[in-house]
């Protein structure tokens, strides 16, 4: 694997593990696509650093289980803001 990809994958993994960021937030932070981040942390990271992969996997599982709650809150906030205006 190319060295710059390995560095990118490790940097993304460390960011997600330390901040609890979603794939979308990490993609925005690093100015790359969500697809790239997802492939990096779910496939490539397992080959590079298994311990970091396990940490990231826990964060992503937590984010997945909370996704419906965040979506509901976003919708609620949207309609509350529409009432104000």
N, C-alpha and C positions, 0 to 999 in steps of 0.2 A: 504494500500500500504506500502511496506517496506520502512523504514526510509532512507536507502542509495539511493533508487531510487528517493525518494522525493528530497533529497539533490542534486542528479545529475541533475534532471529535472530543478530545480530552477537555478542551476549554469549554465547549458546550455542556459536557457532562458535569464538570465542576460547577458551572453556573447554575444548572438546574438543581443539582444536589444541594448547593449552599443556599439558594434563594427560594426553592420550592416553586420555581417558575413553570408555567405551562409551555408546551411546545410552541404555541403561538407567540407567547411573550419572549421566549428565547430567540425565535426567528426574527422578531422585531428588534431585539437587542443587538443581534449580530448582523442585521441587514441581509439575511438570506431567507430562502423559502422555507415554509413549514415542512414541506416534503423532505428537504435536505436535512433539517434538524431531526425529523422523525427517523429517517434512515440511519443517520449518524448515531443516535442514542439507542436505537432498538436493535440494530444489526452490527454496525462497525464497532461500537464501544465494547460489545461482548468479546470480540476478538482481541481488543487492545488492552483493556483493563477490566477484568471480571468483577473486582470489588466495587469499582466506581459504577459499573453497569448495574449491579444489584442495588446500590443506593438510588440511582436514577430511576430504576424500575419501581421502587417503592413510591417515589414522588409522583411518577406518572400514573400509577395505580390509584393513588389518593386523589390526584387531579381528575381522573376519569370518574371516580365515584362521586365527586362533588360537582361535576359538570352541570348536571340538571339544576342544581341549586343556584349556581352562578347565572345560568340562563334565565331562571325565574326572577332573580333579583334585577337583572338587566332590564327585563320587560317591565317589571314593577316600577323601576326608576324612570323608564321611558314615559310611561303613562302619567306618573306623578309630575314629571317636568312638563308634559303637555297640558296638564290642568293649570299649572302656574302661569302659562303664557296665554 
